[in-house]
């Protein structure tokens, strides 16, 4: 039976943890940024969304 070295298993697992962890961090940062943006500019943001909605319809 072939012995699997420790690094053959850990490198792909660590890669997945780093990639998915970075993606989750990006989603959280995007959500927080969007919340701050929405609180500060809710009036103009709603106007822009309304214009975009009218343009797409």
VMD Tcl script that builds the backbone (N, CA, C; Angstrom):
set m [mol new atoms 171]
animate dup $m
set s [atomselect $m all]
$s set {name element resname resid chain x y z} {
  {N N UNK 1 A 0.838 -1.184 0.000}
  {CA C UNK 1 A 0.000 0.000 0.000}
  {C C UNK 1 A 0.880 1.244 0.000}
  {N N UNK 2 A 0.510 2.186 -0.792}
  {CA C UNK 2 A 1.276 3.434 -0.924}
  {C C UNK 2 A 1.022 4.334 0.278}
  {N N UNK 3 A 2.088 4.751 0.909}
  {CA C UNK 3 A 1.939 5.689 2.031}
  {C C UNK 3 A 1.780 7.099 1.479}
  {N N UNK 4 A 0.783 7.795 1.966}
  {CA C UNK 4 A 0.541 9.175 1.537}
  {C C UNK 4 A 1.307 10.086 2.486}
  {N N UNK 5 A 2.124 10.924 1.883}
  {CA C UNK 5 A 2.868 11.870 2.717}
  {C C UNK 5 A 1.935 12.918 3.297}
  {N N UNK 6 A 2.343 13.457 4.418}
  {CA C UNK 6 A 1.535 14.448 5.128}
  {C C UNK 6 A 1.262 15.663 4.252}
  {N N UNK 7 A 2.256 16.123 3.505}
  {CA C UNK 7 A 2.090 17.337 2.702}
  {C C UNK 7 A 1.161 17.118 1.520}
  {N N UNK 8 A 1.046 15.881 1.045}
  {CA C UNK 8 A 0.146 15.626 -0.082}
  {C C UNK 8 A -1.310 15.848 0.301}
  {N N UNK 9 A -1.632 15.681 1.558}
  {CA C UNK 9 A -2.998 15.907 2.018}
  {C C UNK 9 A -3.206 17.343 2.491}
  {N N UNK 10 A -2.219 17.901 3.172}
  {CA C UNK 10 A -2.436 19.201 3.818}
  {C C UNK 10 A -2.412 20.367 2.851}
  {N N UNK 11 A -1.614 20.313 1.805}
  {CA C UNK 11 A -1.517 21.459 0.895}
  {C C UNK 11 A -2.857 21.740 0.207}
  {N N UNK 12 A -3.540 20.726 -0.362}
  {CA C UNK 12 A -4.858 21.036 -0.945}
  {C C UNK 12 A -5.877 21.509 0.094}
  {N N UNK 13 A -5.831 20.968 1.304}
  {CA C UNK 13 A -6.761 21.387 2.343}
  {C C UNK 13 A -6.481 22.828 2.743}
  {N N UNK 14 A -5.219 23.170 2.928}
  {CA C UNK 14 A -4.865 24.549 3.283}
  {C C UNK 14 A -5.232 25.514 2.161}
  {N N UNK 15 A -5.032 25.073 0.928}
  {CA C UNK 15 A -5.402 25.912 -0.214}
  {C C UNK 15 A -6.902 26.204 -0.193}
  {N N UNK 16 A -7.709 25.167 0.037}
  {CA C UNK 16 A -9.165 25.359 0.099}
  {C C UNK 16 A -9.547 26.291 1.243}
  {N N UNK 17 A -8.915 26.125 2.391}
  {CA C UNK 17 A -9.230 26.978 3.539}
  {C C UNK 17 A -8.907 28.433 3.224}
  {N N UNK 18 A -7.769 28.670 2.598}
  {CA C UNK 18 A -7.366 30.042 2.267}
  {C C UNK 18 A -8.301 30.645 1.215}
  {N N UNK 19 A -8.610 29.883 0.181}
  {CA C UNK 19 A -9.456 30.409 -0.899}
  {C C UNK 19 A -10.876 30.677 -0.395}
  {N N UNK 20 A -11.469 29.689 0.269}
  {CA C UNK 20 A -12.836 29.880 0.746}
  {C C UNK 20 A -12.902 30.896 1.878}
  {N N UNK 21 A -11.885 30.931 2.720}
  {CA C UNK 21 A -11.836 31.944 3.775}
  {C C UNK 21 A -11.742 33.345 3.198}
  {N N UNK 22 A -10.949 33.505 2.157}
  {CA C UNK 22 A -10.845 34.801 1.494}
  {C C UNK 22 A -12.145 35.204 0.839}
  {N N UNK 23 A -12.846 34.239 0.255}
  {CA C UNK 23 A -14.126 34.539 -0.376}
  {C C UNK 23 A -15.159 34.957 0.664}
  {N N UNK 24 A -15.188 34.268 1.788}
  {CA C UNK 24 A -16.117 34.632 2.861}
  {C C UNK 24 A -15.789 36.015 3.408}
  {N N UNK 25 A -14.489 36.306 3.584}
  {CA C UNK 25 A -14.084 37.631 4.061}
  {C C UNK 25 A -14.504 38.712 3.061}
  {N N UNK 26 A -14.372 38.416 1.770}
  {CA C UNK 26 A -14.796 39.363 0.742}
  {C C UNK 26 A -16.305 39.614 0.814}
  {N N UNK 27 A -17.089 38.547 0.998}
  {CA C UNK 27 A -18.541 38.715 1.094}
  {C C UNK 27 A -18.930 39.536 2.312}
  {N N UNK 28 A -18.283 39.284 3.441}
  {CA C UNK 28 A -18.590 40.045 4.658}
  {C C UNK 28 A -18.218 41.515 4.479}
  {N N UNK 29 A -17.044 41.765 3.903}
  {CA C UNK 29 A -16.617 43.153 3.685}
  {C C UNK 29 A -17.550 43.857 2.703}
  {N N UNK 30 A -17.993 43.163 1.673}
  {CA C UNK 30 A -18.926 43.751 0.715}
  {C C UNK 30 A -20.260 44.082 1.381}
  {N N UNK 31 A -20.734 43.179 2.225}
  {CA C UNK 31 A -21.997 43.412 2.931}
  {C C UNK 31 A -21.887 44.625 3.851}
  {N N UNK 32 A -20.801 44.722 4.607}
  {CA C UNK 32 A -20.626 45.855 5.511}
  {C C UNK 32 A -20.497 47.166 4.737}
  {N N UNK 33 A -19.785 47.132 3.625}
  {CA C UNK 33 A -19.645 48.324 2.802}
  {C C UNK 33 A -20.996 48.744 2.228}
  {N N UNK 34 A -21.775 47.771 1.772}
  {CA C UNK 34 A -23.084 48.079 1.222}
  {C C UNK 34 A -24.004 48.669 2.293}
  {N N UNK 35 A -23.936 48.125 3.508}
  {CA C UNK 35 A -24.771 48.651 4.591}
  {C C UNK 35 A -24.406 50.105 4.903}
  {N N UNK 36 A -23.113 50.391 4.972}
  {CA C UNK 36 A -22.663 51.767 5.230}
  {C C UNK 36 A -23.093 52.697 4.098}
  {N N UNK 37 A -22.924 52.234 2.863}
  {CA C UNK 37 A -23.327 53.020 1.698}
  {C C UNK 37 A -24.831 53.297 1.740}
  {N N UNK 38 A -25.613 52.285 2.086}
  {CA C UNK 38 A -27.066 52.434 2.099}
  {C C UNK 38 A -27.521 53.405 3.181}
  {N N UNK 39 A -26.853 53.373 4.352}
  {CA C UNK 39 A -27.222 54.290 5.432}
  {C C UNK 39 A -26.906 55.739 5.067}
  {N N UNK 40 A -25.773 55.953 4.432}
  {CA C UNK 40 A -25.354 57.322 4.113}
  {C C UNK 40 A -26.087 57.899 2.913}
  {N N UNK 41 A -26.311 57.078 1.897}
  {CA C UNK 41 A -26.850 57.580 0.634}
  {C C UNK 41 A -28.132 56.856 0.251}
  {N N UNK 42 A -29.043 56.679 1.179}
  {CA C UNK 42 A -30.251 55.919 0.855}
  {C C UNK 42 A -31.127 56.656 -0.165}
  {N N UNK 43 A -31.230 57.971 -0.071}
  {CA C UNK 43 A -32.038 58.728 -1.031}
  {C C UNK 43 A -31.498 58.643 -2.447}
  {N N UNK 44 A -30.243 59.063 -2.672}
  {CA C UNK 44 A -29.686 58.962 -4.031}
  {C C UNK 44 A -29.598 57.521 -4.529}
  {N N UNK 45 A -29.327 56.582 -3.629}
  {CA C UNK 45 A -29.228 55.183 -4.057}
  {C C UNK 45 A -30.581 54.683 -4.543}
  {N N UNK 46 A -31.640 55.048 -3.856}
  {CA C UNK 46 A -32.971 54.628 -4.298}
  {C C UNK 46 A -33.337 55.271 -5.627}
  {N N UNK 47 A -32.889 56.517 -5.829}
  {CA C UNK 47 A -33.146 57.195 -7.105}
  {C C UNK 47 A -32.423 56.477 -8.248}
  {N N UNK 48 A -31.167 56.101 -8.007}
  {CA C UNK 48 A -30.383 55.400 -9.034}
  {C C UNK 48 A -30.993 54.033 -9.318}
  {N N UNK 49 A -31.391 53.320 -8.283}
  {CA C UNK 49 A -32.015 52.006 -8.473}
  {C C UNK 49 A -33.330 52.146 -9.228}
  {N N UNK 50 A -34.093 53.198 -8.907}
  {CA C UNK 50 A -35.335 53.443 -9.632}
  {C C UNK 50 A -35.096 53.726 -11.104}
  {N N UNK 51 A -34.087 54.542 -11.404}
  {CA C UNK 51 A -33.754 54.829 -12.809}
  {C C UNK 51 A -33.299 53.567 -13.532}
  {N N UNK 52 A -32.487 52.765 -12.863}
  {CA C UNK 52 A -32.011 51.522 -13.465}
  {C C UNK 52 A -33.189 50.578 -13.717}
  {N N UNK 53 A -34.086 50.510 -12.763}
  {CA C UNK 53 A -35.262 49.651 -12.926}
  {C C UNK 53 A -36.135 50.117 -14.092}
  {N N UNK 54 A -36.330 51.416 -14.206}
  {CA C UNK 54 A -37.129 51.949 -15.321}
  {C C UNK 54 A -36.433 51.687 -16.643}
  {N N UNK 55 A -35.105 51.785 -16.664}
  {CA C UNK 55 A -34.354 51.545 -17.894}
  {C C UNK 55 A -34.462 50.072 -18.320}
  {N N UNK 56 A -34.389 49.155 -17.360}
  {CA C UNK 56 A -34.455 47.737 -17.693}
  {C C UNK 56 A -35.858 47.287 -18.069}
  {N N UNK 57 A -36.867 47.969 -17.540}
  {CA C UNK 57 A -38.242 47.588 -17.884}
  {C C UNK 57 A -38.582 48.206 -19.211}
}
mol reanalyze $m
mol bondsrecalc $m
mol representation Tube
mol addrep $m
